[in-house]
Amino acid sequence: MRTPTAAVLAVLSLVLMLAAPAAQAQAQAQAQEQAQVQKVQIQVEVVLVSNKGDSVDPPELAKMKETFRRQNFNFTSFKRLSQEMIEVDSQKSTQVRLPNGVNASLKLLGFKEGMAVLRVDIPKLSAMEVELGREASVYQKAGKHVGGELILVLSPPAK
C-alpha cells in the first residue's frame, strides 16, 4: 500500500517542480508589464508676459498674445525665456527650473482619448491635471518675475 502512495507523491513532486519555474516566469512577466513606464515627449517654454513695452520675442509668440487677448488677459509684452524638450514619465516627476527660483513639477498620469494627462505642480501657486493633445498648447501661470508673470507653455513636440 505504501508503494502507490510513494509513487503518487513522487509524481506530484515532479509536477510541482516542473510547474514552479513556469509560474515564476509568468509572475516575472506580469511584474515587468506593470513596471513598464509610460513616457511622453513635451516641449516646455517659459514665457515672461507683462505690460512693460509691446515686444513679442520671438515673433512666434504672436499667436499666444492673440490667444491671451481673446481671453481678456491683455498683456502687451511676451518674451520667451527658455525652451526645451523634456521626457515626462509615469514613475517620477520631472522638474523644470523657473527663473523665479521655483521648480515646476510634471508627471504623466496616463493617456485619455489620445491625450496625455499630466499633473503640473507649481509650489505655492497651483497643482492641477491638464490634458495635452497633439496640436494645442497648455498655458499655466507659474508665478511673478521681474514685473511680469511667468507662463509655462506645454506643447506636443513640433513635427
VENGI-V925045 format. One record per residue. NEAR is the number of other ideal C-beta (glycine too) atoms within 8 Angstrom. Layout:
BEGIN
near=NEAR
near=NEAR
END
This chain:
BEGIN
near=4
near=5
near=6
near=7
near=8
near=8
near=8
near=8
near=8
near=8
near=8
near=8
near=8
near=8
near=8
near=8
near=7
near=8
near=8
near=8
near=7
near=8
near=8
near=8
near=8
near=8
near=8
near=8
near=8
near=8
near=8
near=8
near=7
near=6
near=6
near=6
near=7
near=9
near=9
near=11
near=9
near=16
near=13
near=15
near=10
near=16
near=13
near=15
near=12
near=11
near=7
near=7
near=6
near=5
near=7
near=10
near=8
near=6
near=6
near=5
near=13
near=9
near=7
near=13
near=11
near=8
near=9
near=12
near=9
near=6
near=6
near=5
near=7
near=7
near=12
near=8
near=14
near=14
near=10
near=11
near=8
near=8
near=7
near=7
near=8
near=10
near=9
near=12
near=12
near=9
near=4
near=5
near=8
near=11
near=7
near=13
near=4
near=15
near=9
near=9
near=4
near=11
near=8
near=13
near=13
near=16
near=13
near=13
near=8
near=7
near=8
near=7
near=4
near=6
near=10
near=10
near=12
near=16
near=11
near=15
near=11
near=16
near=7
near=5
near=8
near=8
near=6
near=7
near=8
near=10
near=10
near=14
near=8
near=5
near=4
near=6
near=7
near=10
near=10
near=14
near=11
near=14
near=12
near=6
near=11
near=4
near=5
near=13
near=12
near=16
near=13
near=16
near=14
near=14
near=13
near=10
near=8
near=5
near=2
END
